[in-house]
Amino acid sequence: MYLITIAIKENIFKDESISEQQLIAHRNWFSEYYDKGKFLLIGPSISFEKSGIIIAQAENREELEDILKKDSYYPDLAEYQINEFTANKIAENFNWYQGN
């Protein structure tokens, strides 16, 4: 499994470089890989402005990087931090979580 942090680059908003089409494509990218079962959790960060979190599953790091490269924000508009991990314990009520 992978914990991915996506952070919009600071200078992007100053230059107003993100178009509406890129934003729509970015959101569609989230939906596509959620529907395919690759993104398990997706949401904006509350702690860090202009960033979000994804919990993802992929066959390997190469597959995950191929998925990330398909984001309309990649690589010029956002930075992607990837942390691979193994879930050793999963709370029984985890499947009940649907966000706030």
C-alpha positions as CSV (number, residue, x, y, z in Angstrom):
1,M,0.0,0.0,0.0
2,Y,1.0,3.6,-0.5
3,L,0.4,6.8,1.3
4,I,0.7,9.7,-1.3
5,T,0.7,13.3,-0.4
6,I,0.0,15.7,-3.3
7,A,0.9,19.3,-2.8
8,I,0.2,22.1,-5.3
9,K,3.4,24.0,-5.9
10,E,3.3,27.4,-4.3
11,N,4.1,29.5,-7.3
12,I,1.3,27.9,-9.4
13,F,-1.5,29.9,-7.7
14,K,0.4,33.2,-7.9
15,D,0.7,32.7,-11.6
16,E,-2.9,31.4,-11.9
17,S,-1.4,28.6,-14.1
18,I,-4.0,26.0,-13.2
19,S,-6.8,26.1,-15.8
20,E,-10.4,24.9,-15.2
21,Q,-9.7,22.1,-17.7
22,Q,-6.7,20.9,-15.7
23,L,-8.8,20.9,-12.5
24,I,-11.6,18.9,-14.1
25,A,-9.0,16.4,-15.5
26,H,-7.4,16.2,-12.0
27,R,-10.7,15.3,-10.4
28,N,-11.5,12.8,-13.2
29,W,-8.2,11.2,-12.6
30,F,-9.1,10.7,-8.9
31,S,-12.4,9.2,-9.9
32,E,-10.9,6.9,-12.5
33,Y,-8.4,5.3,-10.2
34,Y,-10.9,5.2,-7.3
35,D,-13.4,3.3,-9.6
36,K,-10.6,0.9,-10.6
37,G,-9.9,0.2,-7.0
38,K,-6.4,1.6,-7.0
39,F,-7.2,4.6,-4.8
40,L,-8.8,3.4,-1.5
41,L,-9.1,6.8,0.3
42,I,-8.8,10.3,-1.2
43,G,-9.3,13.6,0.5
44,P,-7.9,17.1,1.0
45,S,-5.5,17.7,3.8
46,I,-6.8,19.7,6.7
47,S,-3.4,20.3,8.2
48,F,-1.7,21.5,5.0
49,E,-3.2,24.0,2.6
50,K,-3.4,23.1,-1.1
51,S,-2.6,19.5,-0.5
52,G,-4.3,16.1,-0.4
53,I,-3.8,12.5,0.7
54,I,-4.4,9.3,-1.2
55,I,-4.2,5.7,0.2
56,A,-3.5,3.6,-2.9
57,Q,-2.8,0.0,-3.8
58,A,-0.8,-1.0,-6.8
59,E,1.1,-4.1,-8.0
60,N,4.4,-2.3,-7.5
61,R,6.0,1.1,-7.3
62,E,6.3,1.2,-11.1
63,E,2.6,0.8,-11.6
64,L,1.9,3.5,-9.0
65,E,4.3,5.9,-10.7
66,D,2.6,5.3,-14.1
67,I,-0.7,6.2,-12.5
68,L,0.7,9.4,-11.0
69,K,2.1,10.4,-14.3
70,K,-1.4,10.4,-15.7
71,D,-2.6,13.2,-13.4
72,S,-3.0,16.5,-15.2
73,Y,-1.0,18.2,-12.4
74,Y,2.0,16.0,-13.0
75,P,4.8,17.0,-12.9
76,D,4.7,20.8,-13.3
77,L,1.8,21.8,-11.0
78,A,2.2,19.5,-8.0
79,E,4.7,17.5,-6.0
80,Y,4.1,13.9,-5.1
81,Q,5.5,12.3,-2.0
82,I,5.1,8.5,-1.9
83,N,5.4,6.4,1.3
84,E,5.1,2.6,0.8
85,F,3.8,0.8,3.9
86,T,2.3,-2.5,5.0
87,A,-1.0,-2.3,7.0
88,N,-0.4,-4.7,10.0
89,K,-3.7,-3.8,11.8
90,I,-6.9,-2.5,10.4
91,A,-9.7,-1.4,12.7
92,E,-12.9,-3.5,12.5
93,N,-15.0,-0.4,11.9
94,F,-12.8,1.0,9.2
95,N,-15.2,0.0,6.4
96,W,-17.8,2.2,8.1
97,Y,-15.8,5.3,7.6
98,Q,-17.2,7.6,4.9
99,G,-15.6,10.9,5.9
100,N,-17.1,13.8,7.8
